[in-house]
C-alpha cells in the first residue's frame, strides 16, 4: 500500500482533484466546506487499475496553515504538486516544493489543473516553467500532466502516471519498530479513542500493547481500519486508524507517537545537518530561535551552529537543536524550520539524545560526519559507542537500519570482537567493548566490596547480584557471560571472584568446629544449641558439609545422605513410609523425621499422599 500527498498553493484545485480521483470528499470540517479551502488534513483513497490501493493525504495550501501541511508530508511515497494552469507557480507552490525537497520526497509528478480554462500554448509555456522550477529539487524530471478535474479531462493519463511511478517505489522495510506519528485523535461512539497517521518503521497488529511517546501512557490496540475496512494488521507505509483501549482523546495529541514499548524515548536535543533555503531573505545566525516541525509534531527550537557563526542562503552546516519540549524522533528523520512568516530550511537528524557539544571542534564534526554518512558498520559502532548497550530494536532506531539488515552486520562485528552479544537471535543484548568492560568492572567492584564487608560469606547470592545489576530480563544472561569469561565463579547459589577464599576469625572457626562435632555425636537427632550464626551456616551449606532441612534442623551431609538412601531403599521395597516409621528407623524424634520428609518432598525425592510418603516418580502417577 502506498500514500500520495498533495502540495500546492491555495485554491489551485488540490481537494477537487482528490475528489475527482477518489469520489471522496477530503474536506471533513464544516468550515472547510463553507469557505471552499482545506484548513486541516484531509484523507481519501483510490484503487489503481492494477489493483493497488493508494491512500491520499490532502494538505492545505494557505500560508497561515502551513503547519498542517507539514503534518501531512511525513510518510508519503509520491507527491502531487498541483499548479493552477491560469495562475502558474505561486509563493506557496515554491514553499511546498522546498518542503518536499527538504523532507526527501524523491518521487512526484506535477499536475496542471483547470486545463479547460487556458489554451494549449499557455499550457505548454507553463509546463516548461514548472520543469525549470523543480529542476534543482528532489522532484527534478518528474512528469507533468494537465487535467480538468471537473470535466475529467486528463484523469486517465494522471492515474496511469501515478501507477507507473509507484511501481518503481520499493516496498518499505519492516524494522520491527513501528511508529505512528499521530495527526488526528478523536472519539467514536461505542468504540472510544481513535488515532490516525501513516505507519512507519514496522508492522502493527490488533491486540498489541502500545505506548504513547512522550507521555509514556500504555494502551492496547483494540482494532484498526484502513480505508474504512477493518484489518488485523497493518504494514509500514499504510494510512491507518487505530482504536485504543484505556486512553481518552485528551491523553493523546497530534505530534505524539504511537509505538511499541521499550525502544523509543523523547529527546530535547538533537544533532542535525541543517540546510538554509536559497530564497531565505537573510543568513541564519547562531542561537536563533525557530519554529521546528518533524513528523506531525511542532514546537520551538534554538539553533546552535557547531562549525559556523551563521548559515547563508543556500548553504548547510552542522548544528544542534535545543527543543522546547520532548519530541519522539529517530536518526534519519527529516525536519523543517520556519520563521513565523516563511519556511527557512530544514534537514536530517543525525543523532538523538545527544549531549551538548563544544563549537568549532574538528573531532566533534568528524564524529558527526561518521554517524551521518558512515557505513552501516560504522553507524552500529557509533550507536553502541554512545549508549554502551542496546537491544536490536533500540539499535535499529538509533542507527536507522532495519533489524533484518542489522543481523548479519552485528554477527560479523561480534565475530571480529568489535561487539559483545549476549542472548540469542534478535533478542540479543549488544555491548560495545567499552560497554562490556564497564559491566565487568561494575560486577568486580560489587563483589570486592561484598567480600570485604562480609568475609565469612562464600559470595554474594546470585539473586542479590541480579538485583544490583538492574538489567531486567538480561540479568541471568549477563552473569552467565561473566562466568563463562572467567570474570566470576558460581558455586551453588553464590557468585564470587576467582581466587576469593572465606576468611574466618579464630572465634568463628571454633564455632564451626563445635557445631560439626555436635553433628557427629548425634547424627540423626543433632541438638540445635550449637547451630552457628547465619553466615557461618550458609558457608557450611555452600561447602556441602551440612544440609539445612528447616530453620532449626541441620544434618551433616554424611548423615543426610545415609537417611535418604535408607528411606529410598525402604520405599523401593515397601512402596510407602510414614513419619513414625522414619522416626523409629533412625531412633530419633518426630520433629526430625517430619523436617527430613518435608525437605525430601521439596527436593522431589518423595511425595506426600495422606499420611504416607511415596517415591516422587511413582507418586506422580497416583490417582
Residue, then its C-alpha position, 0 to 999 in steps of 0.5 A: x500500500x502506498x500514500x500520495x500527498x498533495x502540495x500546492x498553493x491555495x485554491x489551485x484545485x488540490x481537494x477537487x482533484x482528490x475528489x475527482x480521483x477518489x469520489x471522496x470528499x477530503x474536506x471533513x470540517x464544516x468550515x472547510x466546506x463553507x469557505x471552499x479551502x482545506x484548513x486541516x488534513x484531509x484523507x481519501x483513497x483510490x484503487x489503481x487499475x492494477x489493483x493497488x490501493x493508494x491512500x491520499x493525504x490532502x494538505x492545505x495550501x494557505x500560508x497561515x496553515x502551513x503547519x498542517x501541511x507539514x503534518x501531512x508530508x511525513x510518510x508519503x511515497x509520491x507527491x502531487x504538486x498541483x499548479x493552477x494552469x491560469x495562475x502558474x507557480x505561486x509563493x506557496x507552490x515554491x514553499x511546498x516544493x522546498x518542503x518536499x525537497x527538504x523532507x526527501x520526497x524523491x518521487x512526484x509528478x506535477x499536475x496542471x489543473x483547470x486545463x479547460x480554462x487556458x489554451x494549449x500554448x499557455x499550457x505548454x509555456x507553463x509546463x516548461x516553467x514548472x520543469x525549470x522550477x523543480x529542476x534543482x529539487x528532489x522532484x527534478x524530471x518528474x512528469x507533468x500532466x494537465x487535467x480538468x478535474x471537473x470535466x475529467x479531462x486528463x484523469x486517465x493519463x494522471x492515474x496511469x502516471x501515478x501507477x507507473x511511478x509507484x511501481x518503481x517505489x520499493x516496498x518499505x522495510x519492516x524494522x520491527x519498530x513501528x511508529x505512528x506519528x499521530x495527526x488526528x485523535x478523536x472519539x467514536x461512539x461505542x468504540x472510544x479513542x481513535x488515532x490516525x497517521x501513516x505507519x512507519x518503521x514496522x508492522x502493527x497488529x490488533x491486540x498489541x500493547x502500545x505506548x504513547x511517546x512522550x507521555x509514556x501512557x500504555x494502551x492496547x490496540x483494540x482494532x484498526x481500519x484502513x480505508x474504512x475496512x477493518x484489518x488485523x494488521x497493518x504494514x509500514x507505509x499504510x494510512x491507518x486508524x487505530x482504536x485504543x483501549x484505556x486512553x481518552x482523546x485528551x491523553x493523546x495529541x497530534x505530534x505524539x507517537x504511537x509505538x511499541x514499548x521499550x525502544x523509543x524515548x523523547x529527546x530535547x536535543x538533537x544533532x542535525x545537518x541543517x540546510x538554509x533555503x536559497x530564497x531565505x531573505x537573510x543568513x541564519x545566525x547562531x542561537x536563533x530561535x525557530x519554529x521546528x516541525x518533524x513528523x506531525x509534531x511542532x514546537x520551538x527550537x534554538x539553533x546552535x551552529x557547531x562549525x559556523x557563526x551563521x548559515x547563508x542562503x543556500x548553504x548547510x552546516x552542522x548544528x544542534x537543536x535545543x527543543x522546547x519540549x520532548x519530541x519522539x524522533x529517530x536518526x534519519x528523520x527529516x525536519x523543517x524550520x520556519x520563521x513565523x512568516x516563511x519556511x527557512x530550511x530544514x534537514x536530517x537528524x543525525x543523532x538523538x539524545x545527544x549531549x551538548x557539544x563544544x563549537x568549532x571542534x574538528x573531532x566533534x564534526x568528524x564524529x558527526x560526519x561518521x554517524x551521518x554518512x558512515x557505513x552501516x558498520x560504522x553507524x552500529x559502532x557509533x550507536x553502541x559507542x554512545x549508549x554502551x548497550x542496546x537491544x536490536x530494536x533500540x539499535x535499529x532506531x538509533x542507527x536507522x537500519x532495519x533489524x533484518x539488515x542489522x543481523x548479519x552486520x552485528x554477527x560479523x562485528x561480534x565475530x571480529x570482537x568489535x561487539x559483545x552479544x549476549x542472548x540469542x537471535x534478535x533478542x540479543x543484548x549488544x555491548x560495545x567493548x567499552x560497554x562490556x568492560x564497564x559491566x565487568x568492572x561494575x560486577x568486580x567492584x560489587x563483589x570486592x566490596x561484598x567480600x570485604x564487608x562480609x568475609x565469612x560469606x562464600x559470595x554474594x547470592x546470585x539473586x542479590x547480584x541480579x538485583x544490583x545489576x538492574x538489567x531486567x530480563x538480561x540479568x541471568x544472561x549477563x552473569x552467565x557471560x561473566x562466568x563463562x569469561x572467567x570474570x566470576x565463579x558460581x558455586x551453588x547459589x553464590x557468585x564470587x571472584x576467582x581466587x576469593x577464599x572465606x576468611x574466618x576469625x579464630x572465634x568463628x572457626x571454633x564455632x564451626x568446629x563445635x557445631x560439626x562435632x555436635x553433628x557427629x555425636x548425634x547424627x540423626x537427632x543433632x541438638x540445635x544449641x550449637x547451630x552457628x550464626x547465619x553466615x557461618x551456616x550458609x558457608x557450611x551449606x555452600x561447602x556441602x558439609x551440612x544440609x539445612x532441612x528447616x530453620x532449626x534442623x541441620x544434618x551433616x551431609x554424611x548423615x543426610x545422605x545415609x537417611x535418604x538412601x535408607x528411606x529410598x531403599x525402604x520405599x523401593x521395597x515397601x512402596x510407602x513410609x510414614x513419619x513414625x516409621x522414619x522416626x523409629x528407623x533412625x531412633x530419633x524424634x518426630x520433629x526430625x523425621x517430619x523436617x527430613x520428609x518435608x525437605x525430601x518432598x521439596x527436593x522431589x525425592x518423595x511425595x506426600x499422599x495422606x499420611x504416607x510418603x511415596x517415591x516422587x516418580x511413582x507418586x506422580x502417577x497416583x490417582 
